[in-house]
Amino acid sequence: MRLPVHQQRDIARMHYYDPTQSHRAIARGLALSPNTVGALRKKIVESGLNWNELRDLDDDAWISALDTKDHSIAQRKLAPDWEWVDQQMQADDATLNQVWLEWRAQSPNGIGLTQFCVRYKDWTRAQHIVMRQVHEPGNSLFVDFAGRTVEIRDPNGGPSMYAQIFVAALGYSSLTYIQAVPSQSTEDWIRCHIDCFAYLGGVPEWVVPDNLKAAVLRRTRDEIVINPAYRRCLDYYSTAARPTGVRKPKHKSKAEVAVKIFQRGIMFPLRNHVFFSLEELNTELRKGMEALNRHPFKSMPGSRFERFNEVEKHKLKPLPDSAYELCNWRYRVRAGDDYHVEHGRNHYSVPHTLRGEYVDLRYTATILEIMHRNRRVALHELLKEPGGVSTKDEHRPIAHSRVLEGEPKALLEWATSVGGKTEEMIRYHLESRKDMTNGLKAARRIRSLAHLHGESRIQEVCTYALSLNLTALRSIESIIKQSADKQVPAGENPTNSLPVHENVRGGDYFGVQS
């Protein structure tokens, strides 16, 4: 199946939301073929999985669960730009055959004459169809930036800032939300949606934006690529974007009307007002927004606010327990051979099996999340100072872990955790010996003995060895092997336990009185 996974997710979400919907109804909302929708819904039913089991799967698991791998090899033949064809047909004596011949000379692998004629006629008929839009409660929220900006002056006499005005309107009740932000960046765009959903107290089934870069990264005849940061925000609220057609203002007429009402009914009365901060502007916008939403309709009873409270509010999906945390994204960042990615002049580790792979970075003010194929593979606290390295032990290869575990710092940390005479013994080998190479080797061996015999046992051995001023590695190994410390009664000096023998010289021999 050649359908991108994110569009498969949209179909599945709509299927589980209302299984009684027809293929055509879902296809119309997603600008897809009903046959494509039907084929995927069949696979969903055959899988026997519910939405909770499907929604958190990464891309690979999703394709495997629904068997939607692209097995096709045939390519769709190239078609012309029908607007260009229409322009050529406006000339006197123009014929479809001649226009096709000229186009086919430039595109020899394109569609044939029959398809050229049929599809051009279909396109021309489609240009003159006007459909009256009927909006169901809770179905669509139309969003856009107003064309005009608002000047915000610097109180200190510096350069002015020009605020962008975000306008959103629900399809059924026309309840309008307005907010001023510094720019049309993805971050400000998402912030507006978060605040708008909070104002509405719920989430619509669809969000209908224009084709600005904050919402749509790329659009072709066959594919719409939603800005991943924007898509993840909408996923968090269990909704999805349904962008309008390019240069199709009628597709978002609610937003267009809301923008005109905002400019004429709210901004015109404020045309002589001088603003010195974004907060001051938003305060005035909220006043105008509330007045607009409570103003009675001209052609129907009630107001936007009344229509919303009576009907549409209860049709919205509930908000999540907490608001979406605003974040930024970096896409296709390559992990180096040292299995680290660079971000903000710092380096963060990923599982060593992903070295050389491309990953996506999602970061907030405190957290860096590393994603690979829509699956989180690493989570780091964001380093504040540049030049730092954050490496998770579980990301290292086994060989690297063993090398690091043998470093003096790691050995001292281990000895400190054991404490007592073990720490004293390890410090002697690492800090007091002149031959540091053999001292490091001895410290590693002592730790290995502790892993083999237990830390409590190595603590006893080190205590016994240091009481006899024994520090050599072979002495420690001999004590463990012979259990020499176990042969000495508790509290008795080992020199007093020597056996009586004629060849053993006593203190009198050396002139020492006992």
C-alpha positions in Angstrom: 0.0 0.0 0.0 1.5 3.3 -1.1 -0.5 5.4 1.4 1.9 7.2 3.9 1.6 5.9 7.5 0.4 9.2 8.9 -2.6 9.1 6.5 -3.2 5.5 7.4 -3.4 6.7 11.0 -6.0 9.3 10.1 -8.2 6.7 8.4 -7.9 4.3 11.4 -8.8 7.1 13.8 -11.9 8.0 11.8 -12.8 4.3 11.5 -12.7 3.7 15.3 -14.4 7.1 16.0 -17.4 6.1 14.0 -17.3 2.6 12.4 -20.7 3.3 10.7 -19.2 6.0 8.5 -19.0 5.1 4.8 -15.7 4.8 2.9 -16.8 7.8 0.8 -17.5 10.0 3.9 -14.0 9.3 5.4 -12.4 9.7 2.0 -14.0 13.0 1.4 -12.6 14.4 4.6 -9.1 13.2 3.9 -9.0 13.9 0.2 -8.4 10.2 -0.6 -10.0 7.6 -2.8 -12.9 5.6 -1.2 -11.3 2.4 -2.6 -8.1 3.3 -0.7 -10.1 3.9 2.5 -12.0 0.7 2.1 -8.9 -1.4 1.5 -7.3 -0.1 4.7 -10.5 -0.5 6.8 -10.6 -4.1 5.6 -7.1 -4.7 6.9 -8.0 -3.0 10.2 -10.9 -5.2 10.7 -8.9 -8.3 9.7 -6.2 -7.4 12.2 -8.6 -7.6 15.1 -6.8 -4.8 16.9 -8.5 -1.9 18.7 -7.5 1.8 18.5 -5.7 1.7 21.9 -3.5 -1.2 20.6 -2.8 0.6 17.3 -2.4 4.3 18.2 1.0 4.0 20.0 2.7 1.7 17.5 5.7 3.1 15.7 5.8 3.1 11.9 7.4 -0.3 11.5 5.1 -2.0 14.0 2.1 -0.3 12.4 3.0 -1.6 8.9 3.7 -5.1 10.3 0.4 -5.2 12.2 -1.8 -4.1 9.3 0.4 -5.6 6.5 0.5 -2.3 4.6 4.0 -2.6 3.1 4.2 -1.0 -0.3 4.6 -3.9 -2.8 3.7 -1.8 -5.9 6.2 -1.3 -8.7 4.0 0.4 -11.3 4.3 4.2 -11.5 1.5 6.5 -12.3 2.1 8.3 -15.6 2.8 12.0 -15.6 -0.1 14.4 -16.2 0.1 18.0 -17.2 -0.6 21.1 -15.2 -4.3 21.5 -16.1 -4.2 25.3 -15.5 -1.5 25.5 -18.2 -3.6 23.4 -20.5 -6.6 25.7 -19.9 -4.5 28.8 -20.7 -3.4 27.2 -24.0 -7.0 26.4 -24.9 -8.0 30.0 -24.6 -6.1 30.8 -27.8 -8.0 31.0 -31.1 -8.2 27.7 -33.1 -6.6 25.7 -30.2 -7.4 22.0 -30.1 -6.8 19.5 -27.4 -4.9 17.3 -29.9 -2.4 20.0 -30.7 -1.9 21.0 -27.1 -1.4 17.4 -26.2 1.2 17.0 -29.0 3.2 20.0 -27.7 3.0 18.8 -24.1 3.9 15.2 -25.0 7.0 16.4 -26.9 8.3 17.8 -23.6 7.0 14.8 -21.5 7.3 11.6 -23.7 6.3 9.4 -20.8 3.1 11.2 -20.0 -0.5 10.2 -20.4 -2.0 9.4 -23.8 -4.4 11.6 -25.8 -7.5 9.8 -24.6 -6.7 10.3 -20.9 -5.6 13.8 -21.7 -8.9 14.8 -23.1 -11.0 13.0 -20.5 -9.1 14.3 -17.5 -9.1 17.9 -18.9 -12.8 17.9 -19.3 -13.2 16.5 -15.8 -11.0 19.3 -14.5 -12.9 22.0 -16.3 -16.2 20.7 -14.9 -14.8 20.7 -11.4 -13.9 24.4 -11.6 -17.5 25.6 -11.8 -19.0 23.5 -9.1 -20.0 25.4 -6.0 -21.0 23.3 -2.9 -22.8 24.8 0.0 -20.9 23.7 3.1 -22.9 22.3 6.0 -20.9 22.1 9.2 -21.7 19.5 11.9 -21.3 20.5 15.6 -17.8 19.8 16.8 -16.5 18.7 13.4 -14.2 21.5 12.2 -12.2 24.4 13.6 -11.0 26.8 10.9 -7.7 28.6 11.7 -5.6 31.2 9.9 -3.5 34.3 10.5 -5.0 37.7 9.6 -3.4 39.4 6.7 -2.8 42.6 8.6 -0.3 43.0 11.4 -0.6 45.3 14.4 2.3 47.7 15.4 3.6 47.4 19.0 5.9 50.3 19.8 9.0 50.1 22.0 8.4 52.3 25.1 12.1 53.1 25.1 12.1 54.4 21.6 13.5 51.4 19.9 12.2 49.7 16.7 8.6 48.6 16.6 7.4 45.0 16.5 4.5 44.0 14.3 2.3 41.3 15.9 0.6 38.6 13.9 -3.1 37.9 14.7 -4.3 34.3 14.9 -8.0 33.8 14.2 -9.9 30.6 14.7 -13.7 29.9 14.2 -15.7 26.8 14.8 -17.7 25.6 11.8 -21.1 25.1 13.4 -21.4 27.9 15.9 -18.8 30.3 14.4 -17.5 30.9 17.9 -14.3 32.9 17.3 -11.0 32.9 19.1 -8.4 35.7 18.5 -4.8 36.0 19.8 -1.8 38.1 19.0 1.7 36.5 18.8 5.1 37.8 17.8 5.4 35.8 14.6 4.0 33.1 12.3 6.7 30.6 13.5 5.8 27.0 14.2 6.2 27.6 17.9 3.8 30.6 18.0 1.4 28.7 15.7 1.2 25.7 18.1 0.9 28.0 21.1 -2.1 29.6 19.6 -3.8 26.2 19.1 -3.0 25.2 22.7 -4.6 28.4 24.0 -7.5 28.1 21.6 -8.4 24.5 22.7 -8.2 25.7 26.3 -10.6 28.6 25.5 -13.1 26.2 23.8 -12.8 23.7 26.6 -12.6 20.9 24.1 -11.2 19.7 20.8 -12.9 19.4 17.4 -12.7 16.4 15.1 -10.7 18.4 12.5 -8.5 21.5 12.3 -8.6 23.2 8.9 -5.5 25.4 8.3 -4.2 27.2 5.3 -0.9 26.0 3.6 1.5 28.1 5.7 4.8 26.5 6.5 4.0 26.2 10.2 1.2 23.8 9.2 2.2 22.2 5.8 5.8 21.6 4.9 5.2 20.3 1.4 2.2 19.7 -0.9 2.1 17.9 -4.1 -0.7 16.5 -6.3 -0.5 13.1 -4.4 0.7 14.0 -1.0 0.3 16.5 1.8 3.2 16.6 4.3 2.1 18.1 7.6 4.7 19.9 9.7 5.7 17.1 12.1 5.8 19.4 15.2 2.2 20.6 14.3 1.0 17.1 13.7 2.3 15.8 17.1 0.5 18.6 18.8 -2.7 17.7 17.2 -2.1 14.0 17.8 -1.8 14.8 21.5 -5.3 16.4 21.4 -6.7 13.4 19.3 -7.4 15.6 16.3 -5.8 16.1 12.9 -5.2 18.7 10.3 -7.2 18.9 7.0 -5.4 21.6 5.0 -7.4 23.6 2.4 -6.6 23.4 -1.3 -3.9 25.8 -2.6 -5.5 29.1 -3.5 -8.9 27.8 -2.5 -10.3 30.4 0.0 -13.8 28.9 -0.2 -12.4 25.8 1.5 -11.9 27.9 4.7 -14.7 30.4 4.3 -15.3 30.4 8.0 -11.8 31.6 8.7 -11.9 34.2 5.9 -15.2 35.6 7.3 -13.8 35.6 10.8 -10.8 37.5 9.7 -12.9 40.2 7.9 -15.1 40.5 10.9 -12.1 40.9 13.2 -10.5 43.5 10.9 -13.7 45.5 10.5 -15.4 45.0 13.9 -12.4 44.9 16.3 -9.3 46.4 14.7 -11.0 49.4 13.0 -12.3 50.8 16.4 -8.7 50.4 17.7 -7.0 52.0 14.7 -5.9 55.0 16.7 -4.9 53.1 19.7 -1.1 52.9 20.3 0.1 49.6 21.9 3.3 49.2 23.8 3.2 45.5 24.6 1.8 42.2 23.4 -0.1 41.8 26.6 -1.8 45.1 26.2 -2.9 44.2 22.7 -4.2 40.8 23.7 -6.2 42.4 26.5 -8.0 44.6 24.0 -8.5 41.7 21.6 -10.1 39.6 24.3 -12.6 42.3 25.0 -13.5 42.6 21.3 -13.6 38.8 21.0 -16.1 38.4 23.9 -18.3 41.2 22.4 -18.2 39.5 19.0 -19.1 36.1 20.4 -22.1 37.5 22.4 -23.4 39.8 19.6 -26.7 38.5 18.2 -26.8 37.0 14.7 -28.6 38.9 12.0 -30.2 36.0 10.1 -30.8 33.5 13.0 -31.7 33.6 16.6 -29.1 33.7 19.4 -25.4 34.5 19.2 -22.2 32.6 18.6 -21.7 32.0 22.3 -25.3 30.8 22.8 -25.1 28.5 19.8 -21.8 27.1 21.1 -23.0 26.4 24.6 -26.3 24.9 23.6 -25.1 22.6 20.9 -21.5 22.5 19.9 -19.7 22.5 23.2 -21.0 19.1 24.2 -19.9 17.6 20.8 -16.2 18.5 21.3 -13.7 15.9 22.4 -12.5 16.3 26.0 -9.2 18.0 26.7 -6.2 15.9 27.9 -5.4 16.0 31.6 -2.6 18.5 31.0 -1.9 21.0 28.2 0.5 20.0 25.5 4.1 21.0 26.4 5.4 23.3 23.7 8.5 21.9 22.1 10.8 22.3 19.1 12.0 19.7 16.6 15.1 19.0 14.6 14.7 16.4 11.9 17.1 14.0 10.3 20.1 14.5 12.6 22.8 11.9 12.0 24.2 10.0 14.9 28.0 9.9 14.7 30.2 6.8 14.9 30.6 7.5 18.6 26.7 7.0 18.9 26.1 10.6 20.0 24.1 13.4 18.3 25.0 17.1 18.5 22.5 19.6 19.8 23.2 23.0 21.1 27.0 22.4 21.1 26.5 19.5 23.4 26.4 15.7 22.6 23.8 13.2 23.7 24.0 9.4 23.3 21.7 7.1 21.4 21.8 3.2 21.5 25.1 2.2 19.8 23.2 0.2 17.3 21.9 3.5 15.8 25.3 4.9 15.0 25.2 6.4 11.5 21.4 6.5 11.5 19.2 9.6 11.1 17.1 10.5 14.2 14.6 13.3 15.1 15.2 15.5 18.1 12.3 16.8 20.2 13.4 19.3 22.9 11.8 21.5 25.5 13.4 23.9 27.9 14.5 21.0 30.1 14.3 17.7 28.1 15.7 16.3 24.9 13.9 13.3 23.4 15.5 11.4 20.6 13.1 9.6 18.2 13.8 7.0 15.5 11.0 6.0 13.1 8.4 7.5 15.4 9.8 5.6 18.5 11.6 7.1 21.4 15.1 5.7 21.8 16.6 8.1 24.3 15.7 10.7 26.8 18.2 13.2 28.3 18.1 16.2 30.5 19.1 19.2 28.5 22.6 20.3 29.3 22.8 24.0 30.2 26.5 24.7 29.4 28.0 24.1 26.0 30.6 21.5 25.5 29.0 18.9 27.7 28.4 15.2 27.0 25.4 13.1 28.3 25.9 9.4 27.9 23.6 6.7 29.1 25.3 3.5 30.3 22.7 1.4 28.5 23.7 3.0 25.2 27.3 1.8 25.3 28.5 -1.4 23.6 29.6 -4.1 26.1 33.3 -3.6 25.2 33.1 0.2 26.0 31.3 -0.5 29.3 34.0 -2.9 30.4 36.7 -0.4 29.5 35.0 2.4 31.4 34.3 0.1 34.4 38.0 -0.4 34.7 39.0 3.2 34.9 40.4 4.5 38.2 37.4 6.8 38.8 34.9 4.0 38.4 37.1 1.8 40.7 37.2 4.4 43.4 33.4 4.9 43.2 32.9 1.2 43.6 35.4 1.0 46.5 33.7 4.0 48.2 30.3 2.3 47.9 31.8 -0.8 49.6 33.5 1.3 52.2 35.8 0.4 55.1 39.2 -1.3 54.4 38.2 -2.1 50.8 38.3 1.6 50.0 41.7 1.9 51.8 43.1 -1.0 49.8 41.9 0.3 46.5 43.2 3.8 47.2 46.6 2.4 48.0 46.9 0.6 44.7 45.6 3.6 42.7 47.2 6.5 44.5 50.2 5.3 46.5 51.9 2.8 44.3 54.7 4.0 42.1 53.9 1.5 39.3 50.5 2.8 38.4 49.9 0.3 35.6 50.2 -2.7 38.0 48.3 -0.8 40.6 45.3 -0.3 38.3 45.6 -4.0 37.3 45.5 -5.0 41.0 42.5 -2.8 41.7 40.6 -4.4 38.8 41.5 -7.8 40.1 40.3 -7.0 43.6 37.0 -5.8 42.2 36.7 -9.0 40.2 37.3 -11.1 43.3 34.5 -9.1 45.0 32.1 -9.9 42.2 33.1 -13.6 42.5 33.1 -13.9 46.3 30.9 -11.1 47.4 31.7 -7.6 48.7 31.3 -8.6 52.4 34.0 -11.3 51.9 36.4 -8.9 50.2 35.8 -6.5 53.1 36.9 -9.2 55.6 39.9 -10.1 53.5 41.1 -6.5 53.2 40.6 -5.9 56.9 42.7 -8.9 57.7 45.4 -8.1 55.1 45.8 -4.5 56.2 46.1 -5.6 59.9 49.2 -7.5 58.8 50.4 -4.7 56.5 49.8 -7.0 53.4 48.9 -5.2 50.2 50.2 -7.4 47.5 47.6 -8.9 45.1 49.0 -12.4 45.5 48.7 -12.1 49.3 45.0 -11.2 49.0 44.4 -14.0 46.6 46.2 -16.4 49.0 44.1 -15.3 52.0 40.9 -15.9 50.0 42.1 -19.3 48.8 43.4 -20.5 52.2 40.7 -18.7 54.2 43.6 -17.6 56.4 41.6 -15.0 58.2 39.1 -17.6 59.3 41.8 -19.6 61.1 42.5 -16.9 63.6 40.2 -16.9 66.6 38.4 -13.6 67.1 40.3 -11.1 69.3 43.5 -13.1 69.4 46.8 -11.8 68.0 48.0 -14.2 65.3 51.6 -14.0 66.7 50.5 -15.5 70.1 49.0 -18.5 68.4 52.4 -19.9 67.2 52.9 -23.6 68.2 55.5 -24.5 71.0 58.6 -26.1 69.4 62.2 -26.4 70.3 63.3 -24.6 67.1 61.0 -21.6 67.9 63.0 -19.0 69.7 61.2 -17.1 72.4 61.5 -13.5 73.7 64.3 -14.5 76.1 66.6 -15.3 73.1 66.3 -11.7 72.0 66.5 -10.2 75.4 62.9 -9.3 75.5 61.0 -9.9 78.7 57.6 -11.2 78.3 
